[in-house]
Amino acid sequence: MAEHILVRRQGRGTFVAVHNSDRFMFQFFHVERSDGLRQAPQVEFVAFERVRMEEEPAQALGLRTGEPAIQIDNRLLLQGRAVIHDRLTLPAMLFKGLTEKRFRDRPSTIYHLYQTEFGITVTLARERARAMTADRSVVRILGVAQGAPVMEVRRTALTFGDKPVEYRVSTINTAQYEYVHQLSRPA
């Protein structure tokens, strides 16, 4: 169920909530330092390319392998330290006109870009997490030792009607950081 999507304003009506930094921290970002320090990450752009959909993202997005896709890599820093590598796979058909420049120059979060520029509101994210060891790409992007323990979170972001719009693989250096998610009872 999509929570915190509608906002009621007295005398004005009900509106779809806007994705902003505060909402991002509350609903979609779950990594904090082991001592509980929680802050928004600094995002460093790594790569943007047009690719053909690979099997895993295609399956998660309900598409066929080989369909046009956009693949974006980001490095997220916390307290100045590289902690997360995100690889996003987007269906090209949903994000027509998305360029590297447009992505880099966005004024707010990635989900805010989806919402304001493409009319796609992420309402829910389904995640699966597992322990892994750092491979060469993680060593290069996060600066951890080959074989170091890391956490991999595979997220499928959904919009209204549970339609998948983004597949994301986040690799987290868990040496000093943890994945923390607060569960709540449905209303």
C-alpha positions in Angstrom: 0.0 0.0 0.0 1.3 3.5 -0.9 1.5 5.5 2.3 2.0 9.3 2.6 1.1 9.9 -1.0 -1.9 12.2 -0.6 -1.7 15.5 1.3 -4.9 17.3 2.5 -4.9 21.1 2.7 -7.8 22.7 4.5 -10.0 24.6 2.1 -7.8 23.7 -0.9 -8.3 20.0 -1.4 -6.2 16.9 -1.7 -3.0 16.7 -3.6 -0.3 14.2 -4.5 2.7 14.8 -2.2 5.8 16.3 -3.8 9.0 14.3 -3.6 11.5 16.5 -1.8 14.6 16.0 0.4 12.6 15.6 3.6 10.2 13.0 2.1 13.2 11.2 0.6 14.8 10.9 4.0 11.6 9.8 5.6 10.4 7.3 3.1 13.1 6.1 0.7 16.5 6.4 2.2 17.4 3.9 4.9 21.1 4.1 5.5 22.6 5.6 8.6 25.8 5.5 10.6 26.0 2.7 13.1 25.7 5.2 16.0 22.4 6.4 14.6 23.5 9.5 12.8 21.1 10.0 9.9 21.6 12.6 7.2 20.9 13.1 3.5 23.7 11.8 1.3 25.9 13.8 -1.1 25.3 12.3 -4.5 28.2 12.0 -7.0 27.3 11.2 -10.6 29.3 8.3 -12.1 27.8 7.3 -15.4 24.8 7.7 -17.7 24.3 5.5 -20.7 21.6 4.1 -23.0 21.7 0.3 -23.0 19.5 -2.7 -23.8 17.6 -4.1 -20.8 19.3 -7.0 -19.1 17.3 -10.0 -17.9 17.1 -9.1 -14.1 16.0 -5.5 -14.5 13.6 -6.5 -17.4 11.9 -9.1 -15.2 11.6 -6.6 -12.3 10.1 -3.9 -14.6 7.8 -6.4 -16.4 9.6 -5.8 -19.7 11.4 -7.9 -22.2 15.2 -8.4 -22.2 16.8 -6.2 -24.8 14.3 -3.3 -24.6 15.8 0.2 -24.6 16.8 1.4 -21.1 18.7 4.1 -19.4 21.3 3.0 -16.9 22.7 5.5 -14.3 25.4 5.0 -11.7 25.7 7.2 -8.6 28.0 7.2 -5.6 26.5 8.4 -2.3 28.7 9.9 0.3 27.8 10.2 4.0 30.0 12.3 6.2 32.4 12.7 3.2 32.8 8.9 2.9 31.7 6.8 -0.1 29.1 4.4 1.3 26.6 3.5 -1.4 26.8 2.7 -5.1 23.5 2.9 -6.9 22.8 1.5 -10.3 19.5 2.6 -11.7 17.8 1.0 -14.7 14.9 3.0 -16.3 12.6 2.0 -19.1 13.6 4.4 -21.9 9.9 4.6 -23.1 8.9 6.1 -19.7 11.7 8.6 -19.6 11.7 10.1 -23.1 13.9 13.1 -23.3 16.0 12.2 -20.2 19.6 13.2 -20.9 22.7 13.1 -18.8 22.6 16.9 -18.5 19.0 16.9 -17.4 19.7 14.2 -14.9 22.8 16.0 -13.5 21.2 19.4 -13.4 18.1 18.3 -11.5 17.3 20.7 -8.6 16.3 18.0 -6.1 16.0 14.2 -5.6 15.8 11.7 -8.4 12.2 10.9 -7.5 11.4 14.6 -7.7 12.8 14.7 -11.2 10.6 11.7 -12.2 7.6 13.5 -10.7 8.1 17.0 -12.0 9.6 16.2 -15.4 7.9 12.9 -16.4 4.7 12.8 -14.4 5.8 9.7 -12.6 5.2 9.7 -8.8 7.0 6.9 -7.0 4.5 5.6 -4.4 6.1 2.5 -3.2 9.4 0.6 -3.3 9.8 -3.2 -2.9 13.2 -4.1 -1.7 15.2 -7.3 -1.3 18.4 -7.3 0.7 21.3 -9.8 0.9 24.9 -10.0 2.1 27.5 -10.0 -0.6 31.3 -9.5 -1.0 32.7 -6.5 -2.9 33.5 -7.2 -6.5 35.9 -5.1 -8.7 33.3 -2.5 -9.5 32.4 -2.0 -5.8 36.1 -1.8 -5.0 36.6 0.9 -7.6 33.5 3.0 -6.8 33.4 2.6 -2.9 37.1 2.1 -2.2 36.6 -1.0 -0.2 38.8 -4.1 -0.3 38.1 -6.9 -2.7 36.0 -9.4 -1.0 34.9 -7.1 1.8 31.4 -7.7 3.2 28.7 -5.4 1.7 25.0 -5.3 1.6 23.1 -5.4 -1.7 19.6 -4.0 -1.9 17.5 -4.6 -5.0 14.7 -2.1 -5.3 11.8 -1.9 -7.7 10.1 1.5 -7.5 6.4 1.6 -8.3 4.0 4.3 -9.3 0.2 4.3 -9.0 -1.4 1.0 -9.9 1.7 -0.8 -8.7 3.4 -0.1 -12.1 7.2 -0.6 -12.0 9.1 2.5 -13.1 12.7 2.0 -11.8 15.0 -0.9 -10.9 17.8 0.0 -8.6 20.7 -2.1 -7.1 22.3 -0.4 -4.2 25.6 -1.7 -2.8 26.3 -0.5 0.7 29.6 -0.5 2.6 28.4 -1.7 6.0 31.7 -1.3 7.9 30.3 1.7 9.7 26.8 2.1 8.2 23.6 0.1 8.5 20.4 -0.3 6.6 17.6 0.8 8.9 13.9 0.6 8.1 11.1 1.5 10.5 8.0 -0.6 10.0 4.5 0.7 10.8 1.2 -0.9 11.1 -1.2 -0.2 8.2 -3.9 2.4 9.0 
